[in-house]
Amino acid sequence: MTSTANMTEFAQRRKKLMEKMEPGTLAILTAAPEKMRNADGEYPYRQDSDFHYLTGYPEPEAVAILMPGRPDGEFILFNRRRDPAKETWTGRRAGQAGAVAKYNADEAYPIDELAQRLPQLLLGYERIAYCIGRYPEFDQQLVSAIDTLHSKVRMGIVAPREFINLEQWLHKMRQIKSSHEIDLMRTAAQIAARGHNRAMQVCRPGMYEYQLEAELLHEFTSNGGVPAYCSIVGSGENGCILHYNENRSQMKDGDLVLIDAGCEYQCYASDITRTFPVNGRFSAEQTAVYEIVLAAQLAGIKHAKPGNSLESLHVTCMRILVEGLVELGILKGSVDGLIEQKAYMPFFMHRTGHWLGLDTHDAGLYRVGGEWLKFEAGMAHTIEPGLYIPAETPGVDPKWWNIGIRIEDDIAITATGCEVLSADTPKSIADIEALMRN
């Protein structure tokens, strides 16, 4: 789904990208292909994130070409023809007139004319900014067009001889969100938060994990969203599996359930994790571990501000987790020594966050020249410390077994700190238990 009211912003992004390209360079992007789910059914279509970022165009079988300074227009779109017979079966198409009127293409041509027209469009350009390898079928078509031109170089024509990785510019742009993008992410997080709250309210011993997943899906789709990724609903021992998504087990009295689920709204993702007791009441052991993770997460949110980095945030959270494990007697030794030895790894084996945006794990580097990137206003990411103590963990008292806890929020960096986009989902023990009682 694309907001037509935001076409100006897509045009501004294209202009900004083309300003980064040196003379003699053009950029080419392709839409994501449709993917088959089974013999005669496709997966729901989702546009390539880079293609969406620059065009807002939602259909498959499309190629965008950006040609800085071209007098006849800098944005050319190849897309599907209008076809009333096919549209009766599979939905409306913009066609070439729609590509110009609705999506602000300067020129639009049928996608079946691409092979014919591409060599002429490449003529006179020395470099192509492109993401090689993402869609191999188009790679071959592009190389074929270049070969056609190279066969005529003796005629004095200029043909591309260099590929430049388009991501070096584009993904840096995507890392800083506009106010409109933050608005969409805030909406995605609010929808996801309502799904998590709904799951907490209906959860009871004896239910199945997939029944909680159904509550999430109801809230997502009722508000114009879709799942941003396969939802994780892991109860008991399943909560100690980081990417568990079978969601088939029956939930037992006394167990925790960990839900990691996000909503995608107009292509922008949220990513929220909450952990709560199936019966609505935390046990003493669950409380002890939960409070450690919550303290780490709150410290991470406080640390998320311009000038700091995801690495320093990770170290901040990790130290609190290790200190807590020592206090509980699960780890033994000095905190500094345990951190140096990475003795925490059996209990905390992932990073504390990632960029968030059009992709759940969004585009953008974390380090440049060996240095961790510093937070800037407009960046968005998650904060998600966790502790996982599966059964049979060597040297750990059985009273701690099968406690898996992760707490994750989505944040946007502001000029002075951060905004927690997912703040509508409770995470203190008192607030969770109160919501589940009601």
FISE-464993 format. One line per 4 residues: number of its first residue (from 1); for each residue x, y, z of C-alpha. Coordinates in nm, 4 decimals, always signed. Example, Ala and Ser with C-alpha at 12.3 -4.5 7.8 and 13.67 -1.06 7.14 Angstrom:
BEGIN
1> +1.2300,-0.4500,+0.7800 ~ +1.3670,-0.1060,+0.7140
//
This chain:
BEGIN
1> +0.0000,+0.0000,+0.0000 ~ +0.1352,+0.3428,-0.0971 ~ +0.0246,+0.6838,+0.0183 ~ -0.0291,+0.8907,-0.2959
5> -0.0150,+1.2041,-0.0816 ~ +0.3535,+1.1355,-0.0297 ~ +0.4630,+1.1276,-0.3955 ~ +0.6549,+1.4519,-0.3410
9> +0.8783,+1.2799,-0.0882 ~ +0.9577,+0.9971,-0.3307 ~ +1.0567,+1.2591,-0.5899 ~ +1.2787,+1.4340,-0.3352
13> +1.4533,+1.1051,-0.2601 ~ +1.5213,+1.0435,-0.6274 ~ +1.6616,+1.3945,-0.6625 ~ +1.8840,+1.3511,-0.3576
17> +2.0166,+1.0201,-0.4887 ~ +2.0901,+1.1602,-0.8335 ~ +2.2804,+1.4505,-0.6781 ~ +2.5217,+1.1938,-0.5328
21> +2.5928,+1.0390,-0.8731 ~ +2.8857,+1.1767,-1.0732 ~ +2.8294,+1.2762,-1.4369 ~ +2.8014,+0.9828,-1.6757
25> +2.6187,+0.7643,-1.4211 ~ +2.2633,+0.6338,-1.4267 ~ +2.0809,+0.4185,-1.1712 ~ +1.8647,+0.1157,-1.2362
29> +1.6302,-0.0537,-0.9881 ~ +1.3982,-0.3482,-1.0362 ~ +1.0757,-0.4390,-0.8632 ~ +1.0598,-0.7567,-0.6580
33> +0.9340,-1.0594,-0.8528 ~ +0.6212,-1.2440,-0.7541 ~ +0.6877,-1.5676,-0.5634 ~ +0.4896,-1.8874,-0.5859
37> +0.3587,-2.0420,-0.2660 ~ +0.2419,-2.3644,-0.4274 ~ +0.1358,-2.4964,-0.7671 ~ -0.1017,-2.2174,-0.8631
41> -0.0936,-1.9612,-0.5832 ~ +0.1432,-1.6745,-0.5104 ~ +0.2578,-1.5355,-0.1790 ~ +0.1060,-1.1927,-0.1054
45> +0.3130,-0.9476,-0.3070 ~ +0.5566,-0.7208,-0.1270 ~ +0.7568,-0.4620,-0.3201 ~ +1.1374,-0.4476,-0.3020
49> +1.2218,-0.1995,-0.0259 ~ +1.4705,+0.0064,-0.2283 ~ +1.2318,+0.0226,-0.5237 ~ +0.9497,+0.1365,-0.2963
53> +1.1732,+0.3936,-0.1262 ~ +1.2448,+0.5712,-0.4539 ~ +0.9216,+0.5219,-0.6474 ~ +0.6303,+0.4237,-0.4232
57> +0.5256,+0.1964,-0.7097 ~ +0.3574,-0.1187,-0.5721 ~ +0.3381,-0.3567,-0.8700 ~ +0.5702,-0.6373,-0.9854
61> +0.7323,-0.6514,-1.3297 ~ +0.8707,-0.3001,-1.3209 ~ +1.2090,-0.1362,-1.3771 ~ +1.2983,+0.2204,-1.2791
65> +1.5818,+0.4098,-1.4478 ~ +1.7132,+0.7356,-1.3017 ~ +1.9057,+0.9497,-1.5512 ~ +2.0408,+1.2715,-1.3928
69> +2.0163,+1.5759,-1.6153 ~ +1.8298,+1.4052,-1.8994 ~ +1.6357,+1.6825,-2.0790 ~ +1.3377,+1.4604,-2.1604
73> +1.2959,+1.3481,-1.7995 ~ +1.5092,+1.1865,-1.5321 ~ +1.2691,+0.9169,-1.4065 ~ +1.1722,+0.6468,-1.6551
77> +0.9496,+0.3584,-1.5491 ~ +0.8892,+0.0355,-1.7366 ~ +0.5780,-0.1423,-1.6101 ~ +0.2935,-0.3713,-1.7088
81> +0.0399,-0.2704,-1.9706 ~ -0.3231,-0.2257,-1.8778 ~ -0.5040,-0.5509,-1.9557 ~ -0.8770,-0.5625,-1.8684
85> -0.8936,-0.9412,-1.9049 ~ -0.6040,-1.0028,-1.6641 ~ -0.7164,-0.7267,-1.4306 ~ -1.0478,-0.9073,-1.3899
89> -0.8547,-1.1960,-1.2370 ~ -0.5615,-1.0380,-1.0563 ~ -0.6491,-0.6752,-0.9893 ~ -0.6012,-0.3294,-1.1348
93> -0.2809,-0.2130,-1.2994 ~ -0.1513,+0.1421,-1.3262 ~ -0.0351,+0.1041,-1.6833 ~ +0.1841,+0.3655,-1.8488
97> -0.0642,+0.6514,-1.8063 ~ -0.0999,+0.5691,-1.4364 ~ +0.2770,+0.5508,-1.3913 ~ +0.3024,+0.9116,-1.5101
101> -0.0143,+1.0519,-1.3507 ~ -0.0050,+0.8715,-1.0159 ~ +0.3622,+0.7867,-0.9600 ~ +0.5234,+1.0914,-1.1253
105> +0.7294,+0.9051,-1.3837 ~ +0.8579,+1.1412,-1.6523 ~ +0.8160,+0.8683,-1.9113 ~ +0.6656,+0.5201,-1.8913
109> +0.6911,+0.2280,-2.1303 ~ +0.5531,-0.1268,-2.1316 ~ +0.7838,-0.3713,-1.9586 ~ +0.7815,-0.5936,-2.2673
113> +0.9646,-0.3143,-2.4524 ~ +1.2517,-0.3014,-2.2029 ~ +1.4885,-0.5284,-2.3961 ~ +1.4380,-0.3196,-2.7069
117> +1.4739,+0.0223,-2.5430 ~ +1.7381,-0.0453,-2.2758 ~ +2.0497,-0.0335,-2.4993 ~ +1.9461,+0.3059,-2.6347
121> +1.8878,+0.4406,-2.2832 ~ +2.2311,+0.3207,-2.1707 ~ +2.4016,+0.4855,-2.4666 ~ +2.6396,+0.7611,-2.3615
125> +2.6634,+0.6558,-1.9973 ~ +2.9891,+0.5281,-1.8491 ~ +2.8667,+0.3826,-1.5192 ~ +2.5573,+0.2048,-1.3882
129> +2.4582,+0.2280,-1.0213 ~ +2.2856,-0.1016,-0.9553 ~ +2.2510,-0.3839,-0.7000 ~ +2.4134,-0.6777,-0.8785
133> +2.2975,-1.0228,-0.7718 ~ +1.9719,-0.9260,-0.6061 ~ +1.7629,-1.0338,-0.9057 ~ +1.9845,-1.2545,-1.1282
137> +1.7324,-1.2763,-1.4111 ~ +1.7476,-0.9026,-1.4675 ~ +2.1280,-0.9090,-1.4272 ~ +2.1397,-1.1169,-1.7437
141> +1.9106,-0.8802,-1.9310 ~ +2.1198,-0.5806,-1.8302 ~ +2.4471,-0.7471,-1.9286 ~ +2.2943,-0.8398,-2.2633
145> +2.2029,-0.4759,-2.3278 ~ +2.5563,-0.3651,-2.2401 ~ +2.7066,-0.6311,-2.4691 ~ +2.4900,-0.5008,-2.7513
149> +2.6448,-0.1573,-2.7078 ~ +2.9990,-0.2842,-2.6662 ~ +2.9723,-0.4546,-3.0019 ~ +2.9381,-0.1085,-3.1560
153> +3.2173,+0.0771,-2.9752 ~ +3.4150,+0.1043,-3.2999 ~ +3.1426,+0.3386,-3.4166 ~ +3.2551,+0.5818,-3.1460
157> +2.9714,+0.5295,-2.9026 ~ +3.0135,+0.5517,-2.5259 ~ +2.8847,+0.2477,-2.3388 ~ +2.8847,+0.1574,-1.9661
161> +3.1999,-0.0189,-1.8504 ~ +3.1602,+0.0062,-1.4744 ~ +2.9056,-0.0999,-1.2171 ~ +2.8737,+0.0953,-0.8923
165> +2.6996,-0.0471,-0.5867 ~ +2.3824,+0.1589,-0.5554 ~ +2.3469,+0.0602,-0.1892 ~ +2.6424,+0.2765,-0.0831
169> +2.4261,+0.5861,-0.1332 ~ +2.0756,+0.4530,-0.1067 ~ +2.1089,+0.2627,+0.2188 ~ +2.2777,+0.5563,+0.3884
173> +1.9797,+0.7667,+0.2841 ~ +1.7367,+0.5087,+0.4190 ~ +1.9109,+0.5147,+0.7563 ~ +1.7800,+0.8648,+0.8351
177> +1.4002,+0.8633,+0.8445 ~ +1.1846,+1.1595,+0.7515 ~ +0.9045,+1.2770,+0.9791 ~ +0.6582,+1.1025,+0.7443
181> +0.8473,+0.7746,+0.7745 ~ +0.8526,+0.8051,+1.1538 ~ +0.4763,+0.8656,+1.1452 ~ +0.4267,+0.5408,+0.9514
185> +0.6549,+0.3515,+1.1891 ~ +0.4711,+0.4962,+1.4873 ~ +0.1431,+0.3726,+1.3404 ~ +0.2937,+0.0287,+1.2739
189> +0.4153,+0.0119,+1.6342 ~ +0.0801,+0.1246,+1.7741 ~ -0.1027,-0.1444,+1.5787 ~ +0.1461,-0.4076,+1.6924
193> +0.1151,-0.2864,+2.0515 ~ -0.2605,-0.3385,+2.0391 ~ -0.1991,-0.6907,+1.9140 ~ +0.0370,-0.7671,+2.2023
197> -0.2069,-0.6195,+2.4531 ~ -0.4909,-0.8255,+2.3086 ~ -0.2812,-1.1427,+2.3359 ~ -0.2029,-1.0706,+2.7002
201> -0.5681,-1.0147,+2.7818 ~ -0.6950,-1.3406,+2.6332 ~ -0.4068,-1.5671,+2.7380 ~ -0.5021,-1.8602,+2.9626
205> -0.3440,-2.1968,+3.0518 ~ -0.4525,-2.4649,+2.8084 ~ -0.4639,-2.2358,+2.5058 ~ -0.2351,-2.3015,+2.2120
209> +0.0368,-2.0678,+2.0925 ~ -0.1329,-2.0318,+1.7548 ~ -0.4423,-1.8959,+1.9271 ~ -0.2387,-1.6023,+2.0577
213> -0.0906,-1.5601,+1.7114 ~ -0.4470,-1.5350,+1.5771 ~ -0.5163,-1.2459,+1.8139 ~ -0.2112,-1.0639,+1.6787
217> -0.3151,-1.1225,+1.3191 ~ -0.6676,-0.9997,+1.3918 ~ -0.5366,-0.6698,+1.5233 ~ -0.2841,-0.6266,+1.2414
221> -0.5270,-0.6886,+0.9572 ~ -0.8136,-0.5001,+1.1217 ~ -0.5983,-0.1883,+1.1100 ~ -0.4644,-0.2161,+0.7562
225> -0.1403,-0.3934,+0.8384 ~ +0.0239,-0.7282,+0.7784 ~ +0.2827,-0.9219,+0.9801 ~ +0.6277,-0.7691,+0.9368
229> +0.7797,-1.1184,+0.9799 ~ +0.6778,-1.4630,+1.1016 ~ +0.5428,-1.4076,+1.4515 ~ +0.7170,-1.5874,+1.7376
233> +0.4872,-1.7189,+2.0112 ~ +0.7012,-1.9413,+2.2319 ~ +0.5806,-2.0734,+2.5670 ~ +0.7834,-2.2596,+2.8270
237> +1.0930,-2.4171,+2.6737 ~ +1.0029,-2.2687,+2.3335 ~ +1.0737,-1.9215,+2.4701 ~ +1.4414,-2.0161,+2.4829
241> +1.4521,-2.0667,+2.1034 ~ +1.5301,-1.7289,+1.9504 ~ +1.3509,-1.7701,+1.6172 ~ +1.0906,-2.0263,+1.7179
245> +0.7834,-1.9845,+1.4977 ~ +0.6109,-2.3225,+1.4922 ~ +0.3570,-2.1788,+1.7384 ~ +0.1864,-2.5163,+1.7870
249> +0.2400,-2.6030,+2.1549 ~ -0.0221,-2.5928,+2.4292 ~ +0.0574,-2.3326,+2.6939 ~ +0.0909,-2.4583,+3.0497
253> +0.0050,-2.3085,+3.3857 ~ +0.3219,-2.1656,+3.5422 ~ +0.5061,-2.1122,+3.2127 ~ +0.6070,-1.7871,+3.0483
257> +0.5172,-1.7042,+2.6890 ~ +0.7454,-1.4889,+2.4744 ~ +0.5824,-1.3077,+2.1810 ~ +0.8037,-1.1412,+1.9222
261> +0.5691,-0.9938,+1.6616 ~ +0.5595,-0.6806,+1.4504 ~ +0.3139,-0.5189,+1.2139 ~ +0.4043,-0.3761,+0.8746
265> +0.2056,-0.0689,+0.7755 ~ +0.2469,+0.0851,+0.4305 ~ +0.5740,-0.1082,+0.3971 ~ +0.7193,+0.0132,+0.7312
269> +0.7887,-0.2395,+1.0058 ~ +0.7498,-0.2529,+1.3795 ~ +0.9219,-0.5168,+1.5925 ~ +0.8033,-0.5703,+1.9501
273> +0.8744,-0.8450,+2.2030 ~ +0.6962,-0.8984,+2.5319 ~ +0.7236,-1.1864,+2.7763 ~ +0.4484,-1.2614,+3.0268
277> +0.3147,-1.5466,+3.2423 ~ +0.0543,-1.7743,+3.0853 ~ -0.1540,-1.7631,+3.4042 ~ -0.1127,-1.3880,+3.4553
281> +0.1175,-1.4087,+3.7587 ~ +0.4976,-1.4075,+3.7569 ~ +0.6643,-1.6604,+3.9882 ~ +0.9487,-1.5499,+4.2149
285> +1.2115,-1.6931,+3.9788 ~ +1.0465,-1.5452,+3.6711 ~ +1.0256,-1.2098,+3.8463 ~ +1.3947,-1.2140,+3.9374
289> +1.5094,-1.2795,+3.5805 ~ +1.2501,-1.0482,+3.4258 ~ +1.3568,-0.7517,+3.6386 ~ +1.7172,-0.7941,+3.5201
293> +1.6150,-0.7867,+3.1550 ~ +1.3837,-0.4914,+3.2117 ~ +1.6584,-0.2955,+3.3900 ~ +1.8919,-0.3606,+3.0973
297> +1.6280,-0.2556,+2.8452 ~ +1.5444,+0.0667,+3.0279 ~ +1.9143,+0.1498,+3.0486 ~ +1.9424,+0.0894,+2.6746
301> +1.6569,+0.3302,+2.6042 ~ +1.8227,+0.5948,+2.8204 ~ +2.1483,+0.5387,+2.6294 ~ +1.9827,+0.5814,+2.2876
305> +2.0688,+0.9392,+2.1946 ~ +2.2869,+1.1255,+1.9454 ~ +2.6573,+1.0624,+1.9956 ~ +2.6201,+0.7082,+2.1295
309> +2.6112,+0.3935,+1.9151 ~ +2.4376,+0.0574,+1.9019 ~ +2.7649,-0.0960,+2.0196 ~ +2.7892,+0.1212,+2.3308
313> +2.4194,+0.0548,+2.3910 ~ +2.4848,-0.3196,+2.3612 ~ +2.7716,-0.3023,+2.6099 ~ +2.5559,-0.1024,+2.8527
317> +2.2764,-0.3605,+2.8425 ~ +2.5121,-0.6580,+2.8512 ~ +2.6844,-0.5406,+3.1692 ~ +2.3521,-0.5132,+3.3516
321> +2.2557,-0.8643,+3.2371 ~ +2.5853,-1.0081,+3.3580 ~ +2.5595,-0.8259,+3.6911 ~ +2.2135,-0.9713,+3.7341
325> +2.3230,-1.3254,+3.6535 ~ +2.5972,-1.2937,+3.9138 ~ +2.3487,-1.1702,+4.1739 ~ +2.1278,-1.4725,+4.1065
329> +2.4248,-1.7092,+4.1331 ~ +2.3802,-1.8335,+3.7772 ~ +2.7229,-1.6923,+3.6868 ~ +3.0110,-1.6843,+3.9295
333> +3.3123,-1.4549,+3.9188 ~ +3.3901,-1.0892,+3.8585 ~ +3.1652,-0.9062,+3.6172 ~ +3.4575,-0.7729,+3.4131
337> +3.6168,-1.1173,+3.3923 ~ +3.2914,-1.2832,+3.2880 ~ +3.2392,-1.0215,+3.0186 ~ +3.5942,-1.0630,+2.8909
341> +3.5490,-1.4423,+2.8795 ~ +3.2051,-1.4043,+2.7193 ~ +3.0692,-1.6339,+2.9885 ~ +2.7257,-1.4781,+2.9337
345> +2.6932,-1.6235,+2.5840 ~ +2.4908,-1.9350,+2.6843 ~ +2.2288,-1.6985,+2.8313 ~ +2.2522,-1.3935,+2.6025
349> +2.3775,-1.4776,+2.2555 ~ +2.2421,-1.2009,+2.0323 ~ +2.2910,-0.8302,+1.9798 ~ +2.0789,-0.5761,+2.1634
353> +1.9234,-0.4145,+1.8591 ~ +1.9154,-0.3487,+1.4857 ~ +1.8096,-0.0769,+1.2437 ~ +1.4379,-0.0682,+1.1700
357> +1.2381,+0.0762,+0.8810 ~ +1.1222,-0.0597,+0.5468 ~ +1.2829,-0.3880,+0.6513 ~ +1.2609,-0.5358,+0.9995
361> +1.6396,-0.5611,+0.9906 ~ +1.6717,-0.2401,+0.7976 ~ +1.9338,-0.1171,+0.5548 ~ +2.2407,+0.0657,+0.6784
365> +2.5901,-0.0055,+0.7989 ~ +2.6783,-0.0413,+1.1647 ~ +3.0491,+0.0273,+1.1276 ~ +3.2436,+0.2430,+0.8823
369> +3.6212,+0.2304,+0.8656 ~ +3.6281,+0.0116,+1.1743 ~ +3.4361,+0.2687,+1.3805 ~ +3.0830,+0.2148,+1.5070
373> +2.8338,+0.4639,+1.3660 ~ +2.7024,+0.7231,+1.6089 ~ +2.3295,+0.7738,+1.6506 ~ +2.1799,+1.0688,+1.4654
377> +1.8344,+1.2203,+1.4834 ~ +1.6052,+1.0297,+1.2468 ~ +1.7653,+0.6896,+1.2954 ~ +1.5320,+0.4122,+1.4126
381> +1.6210,+0.0827,+1.5753 ~ +1.5179,-0.1752,+1.8317 ~ +1.6371,-0.2329,+2.1883 ~ +1.5966,-0.5990,+2.2824
385> +1.8078,-0.7524,+2.5596 ~ +1.7144,-1.1005,+2.6747 ~ +1.8074,-1.3930,+2.8978 ~ +1.7438,-1.7568,+2.8075
389> +1.7916,-2.0516,+3.0438 ~ +1.6816,-2.3745,+2.8733 ~ +1.6342,-2.6977,+3.0675 ~ +1.9457,-2.9037,+3.1336
393> +2.1712,-2.5968,+3.1276 ~ +2.4912,-2.7233,+3.2943 ~ +2.5590,-2.5858,+3.6404 ~ +2.2275,-2.4016,+3.6685
397> +1.9741,-2.4774,+3.9414 ~ +1.6609,-2.6377,+3.7844 ~ +1.4430,-2.3666,+3.9368 ~ +1.5693,-2.1344,+3.6614
401> +1.5131,-2.3783,+3.3734 ~ +1.2883,-2.2854,+3.0806 ~ +1.2834,-1.9175,+3.1672 ~ +1.3244,-1.7307,+2.8392
405> +1.2718,-1.3536,+2.8509 ~ +1.3174,-1.0838,+2.5885 ~ +1.1818,-0.7292,+2.6015 ~ +1.1963,-0.5303,+2.2779
409> +1.0861,-0.1812,+2.1852 ~ +1.1144,+0.0319,+1.8733 ~ +1.2765,+0.3712,+1.9130 ~ +1.3459,+0.6732,+1.6947
413> +1.6421,+0.8938,+1.7762 ~ +1.5514,+1.2578,+1.8408 ~ +1.7712,+1.5657,+1.8823 ~ +1.8083,+1.5037,+2.2566
417> +1.7290,+1.1360,+2.3148 ~ +1.4745,+0.8990,+2.1675 ~ +1.1033,+0.8382,+2.1267 ~ +0.9766,+0.4917,+2.2184
421> +0.7400,+0.4194,+1.9311 ~ +0.6061,+0.1022,+2.0956 ~ +0.5336,+0.2543,+2.4361 ~ +0.1667,+0.1481,+2.4252
425> +0.2564,-0.2082,+2.5261 ~ +0.3045,-0.2574,+2.9032 ~ +0.6282,-0.4101,+3.0224 ~ +0.6529,-0.3606,+3.3966
429> +0.5424,-0.6633,+3.5975 ~ +0.2722,-0.4643,+3.7744 ~ +0.1301,-0.3289,+3.4467 ~ +0.1363,-0.6680,+3.2731
433> -0.0353,-0.8447,+3.5597 ~ -0.2956,-0.5674,+3.5848 ~ -0.3735,-0.5903,+3.2112 ~ -0.4054,-0.9689,+3.2304
437> -0.6412,-0.9464,+3.5272 ~ -0.8714,-0.7235,+3.3244
//
